[in-house]
Amino acid sequence: MIDWRFAATAFATAFTIIDPVGMIPLSLTVTATSPAGARRAIIDRSILIAAGIMLFMGLLGHAILAYLGITLPAFTIAGGILLLLIAIDMLFARQSGTKATSEEEREAQMLENPAVFPLAVPMIAGPGTIATVLLLVSFSHGNGGRLAIVAAAYVAALVVTWLCMRGSTLLLRLVGTTGIHVVTRLLGIILAALAVQFILNGLVASPLGHRI
């Protein structure tokens, strides 16, 4: 039986943190000087690299945390704070320092192949995305059904991101810069609420929460 509440959380988290629509202007910027064939290859490669990073962290994230002595409540609170910072940047249309700085984007424009940086990392599979992957895998508690839901959520988000990036020129013409900003702000509101919930969950699960 599908855990619909967990599925809703997983899909909402995946789509808001990756922000497929928000990838449209960046993909246009960093591939502006590339021919059509090269642009498609760059986008395809960036999605595959980001997927590999998410899979790696999903499989080994727990072991890494255990080795470093980081508890799940601590990571949940840290991940929630990180997501909240990203959400605030989305809401106020600021460049997120958790993704890429303006200096890094200027450097990226001079690179021949921006598939790895800044598209795959940190824009698609940035710290916020990695944090949510680890958090959702942790919340699955080894349940196969929940793990499948997490995988499906991020695969769906990556597919939509790929479609948005591939059709970035057409989409930008259709919805315009204003439309992209509106969608990004709506996603920012949802992400802010999810971030606060993550922080509350971490506090409740921590020793401090047990004393209250």
C-alpha positions as CSV (number, residue, x, y, z in Angstrom):
1,M,0.0,0.0,0.0
2,I,1.3,3.4,-1.0
3,D,2.1,5.9,1.8
4,W,0.4,8.9,0.1
5,R,1.4,11.4,2.8
6,F,5.1,10.4,2.4
7,A,4.7,10.4,-1.4
8,A,3.3,14.0,-1.3
9,T,6.2,15.1,0.9
10,A,8.8,13.4,-1.3
11,F,7.5,14.8,-4.6
12,A,7.0,18.3,-3.2
13,T,10.5,18.3,-1.8
14,A,12.1,17.0,-4.9
15,F,10.4,19.4,-7.2
16,T,10.8,22.5,-5.0
17,I,14.5,22.0,-4.2
18,I,15.5,21.2,-7.8
19,D,13.2,23.9,-9.2
20,P,12.9,22.7,-12.9
21,V,11.4,26.0,-14.1
22,G,14.1,28.0,-12.4
23,M,16.8,26.0,-14.4
24,I,15.5,27.5,-17.7
25,P,17.3,30.9,-17.6
26,L,20.5,29.4,-16.2
27,S,20.7,26.7,-18.9
28,L,20.1,29.4,-21.5
29,T,22.9,31.5,-20.1
30,V,25.6,28.9,-19.8
31,T,24.9,27.3,-23.2
32,A,24.3,30.6,-25.1
33,T,27.5,30.3,-27.2
34,S,27.1,26.6,-27.9
35,P,25.6,25.2,-31.1
36,A,22.3,23.3,-30.8
37,G,23.8,19.8,-30.8
38,A,26.4,20.7,-28.1
39,R,23.7,22.5,-26.0
40,R,21.6,19.3,-26.0
41,A,24.7,17.2,-25.1
42,I,25.6,19.5,-22.2
43,I,22.0,19.3,-20.8
44,D,21.9,15.5,-21.1
45,R,25.2,15.1,-19.4
46,S,24.4,17.5,-16.5
47,I,21.2,15.5,-15.7
48,L,23.1,12.2,-15.7
49,I,25.8,13.6,-13.5
50,A,23.3,15.0,-11.0
51,A,21.4,11.7,-10.9
52,G,24.7,9.9,-10.2
53,I,25.5,12.2,-7.3
54,M,22.0,11.8,-5.8
55,L,22.2,8.0,-6.1
56,F,25.6,7.9,-4.5
57,M,24.5,10.0,-1.6
58,G,21.2,8.1,-1.2
59,L,23.2,4.8,-1.0
60,L,26.1,5.9,1.1
61,G,24.8,8.9,2.9
62,H,23.9,7.0,6.1
63,A,27.3,5.4,6.3
64,I,29.0,8.7,5.9
65,L,26.9,10.3,8.6
66,A,27.6,7.4,11.0
67,Y,31.3,7.6,10.3
68,L,31.3,11.3,11.1
69,G,29.2,10.8,14.2
70,I,26.3,13.0,13.0
71,T,22.9,12.1,14.4
72,L,19.8,12.1,12.2
73,P,18.1,14.9,14.3
74,A,21.2,17.1,13.9
75,F,21.3,16.5,10.1
76,T,17.5,17.1,9.9
77,I,17.8,20.5,11.6
78,A,20.8,21.5,9.5
79,G,19.1,20.4,6.3
80,G,16.0,22.3,7.3
81,I,18.0,25.5,7.9
82,L,19.8,25.1,4.6
83,L,16.4,24.6,2.7
84,L,15.0,27.7,4.5
85,L,17.9,29.8,3.3
86,I,17.3,28.6,-0.3
87,A,13.6,29.2,0.0
88,I,14.2,32.8,1.2
89,D,16.5,33.4,-1.8
90,M,13.8,32.0,-4.1
91,L,11.1,34.2,-2.6
92,F,13.1,37.4,-2.9
93,A,14.6,36.5,-6.2
94,R,18.1,36.6,-4.8
95,Q,21.0,34.5,-6.1
96,S,21.4,31.6,-3.7
97,G,24.8,31.3,-2.1
98,T,24.0,27.6,-1.5
99,K,24.0,27.0,-5.2
100,A,26.4,29.2,-7.2
101,T,27.7,32.7,-6.7
102,S,27.7,35.4,-9.4
103,E,31.5,35.1,-9.7
104,E,31.1,31.3,-10.2
105,E,28.5,31.8,-12.9
106,R,30.7,34.3,-14.7
107,E,33.5,31.8,-14.7
108,A,31.2,29.1,-15.9
109,Q,30.2,31.1,-18.9
110,M,33.9,30.9,-20.1
111,L,34.1,27.2,-19.7
112,E,33.7,25.0,-22.8
113,N,31.5,22.4,-21.0
114,P,29.4,23.6,-18.1
115,A,27.6,20.3,-17.7
116,V,29.4,19.5,-14.4
117,F,29.7,23.0,-13.1
118,P,27.4,24.9,-12.6
119,L,24.5,22.9,-14.1
120,A,24.9,19.5,-12.4
121,V,26.7,20.9,-9.3
122,P,25.6,23.0,-7.6
123,M,22.5,24.0,-9.4
124,I,20.7,20.6,-9.8
125,A,22.5,18.4,-7.2
126,G,23.6,21.1,-4.8
127,P,23.8,21.0,-1.0
128,G,20.1,21.5,-0.6
129,T,19.3,18.6,-3.0
130,I,21.8,16.3,-1.3
131,A,20.3,17.2,2.1
132,T,16.8,16.4,1.1
133,V,17.9,13.0,-0.5
134,L,19.5,12.0,2.8
135,L,16.6,13.2,4.9
136,L,14.0,11.4,2.8
137,V,16.0,8.2,2.7
138,S,16.4,8.5,6.5
139,F,12.7,9.0,7.0
140,S,12.1,5.8,4.9
141,H,13.6,3.8,7.7
142,G,14.6,1.1,5.2
143,N,11.1,0.6,4.0
144,G,11.2,-0.6,0.4
145,G,8.0,1.1,-0.6
146,R,9.1,4.5,0.8
147,L,12.6,4.2,-0.8
148,A,10.9,3.5,-4.2
149,I,8.8,6.6,-3.7
150,V,11.9,8.7,-3.0
151,A,13.6,7.3,-6.1
152,A,10.5,8.0,-8.2
153,A,10.2,11.5,-6.9
154,Y,13.7,12.5,-7.8
155,V,13.6,10.7,-11.2
156,A,10.4,12.6,-12.0
157,A,11.9,15.9,-10.9
158,L,15.0,15.2,-13.0
159,V,12.9,14.2,-16.1
160,V,10.9,17.4,-15.8
161,T,14.1,19.4,-15.3
162,W,15.6,17.8,-18.4
163,L,12.4,18.7,-20.4
164,C,12.5,22.3,-19.1
165,M,16.2,22.7,-19.9
166,R,15.9,21.1,-23.4
167,G,12.9,23.3,-24.2
168,S,14.3,26.4,-22.4
169,T,14.4,28.6,-25.5
170,L,10.7,27.8,-26.3
171,L,9.5,27.9,-22.7
172,L,11.2,31.2,-22.0
173,R,9.4,32.6,-25.1
174,L,6.0,31.2,-23.9
175,V,6.0,32.1,-20.2
176,G,8.5,35.0,-20.2
177,T,10.9,36.0,-17.5
178,T,8.0,37.2,-15.3
179,G,6.3,33.8,-15.5
180,I,9.5,32.0,-14.4
181,H,9.8,34.4,-11.4
182,V,6.2,33.8,-10.4
183,V,6.6,30.0,-10.4
184,T,9.9,30.2,-8.6
185,R,8.3,32.3,-5.8
186,L,5.4,29.8,-5.4
187,L,7.9,27.0,-5.1
188,G,9.8,29.1,-2.6
189,I,6.8,29.3,-0.4
190,I,6.3,25.5,-0.4
191,L,10.0,24.9,0.2
192,A,10.0,27.3,3.2
193,A,7.1,25.4,4.8
194,L,8.8,22.1,4.2
195,A,12.1,23.5,5.7
196,V,10.3,24.6,8.8
197,Q,8.7,21.2,9.1
198,F,12.1,19.5,8.8
199,I,13.5,21.7,11.6
200,L,10.5,21.0,13.9
201,N,10.9,17.2,13.2
202,G,14.6,17.4,14.1
203,L,13.9,19.3,17.3
204,V,11.2,16.8,18.3
205,A,13.5,13.8,17.6
206,S,16.4,15.4,19.5
207,P,17.2,15.0,23.2
208,L,15.9,18.6,23.6
209,G,12.5,17.5,22.2
210,H,12.3,14.6,24.6
211,R,12.6,16.9,27.6
212,I,9.8,19.2,26.5
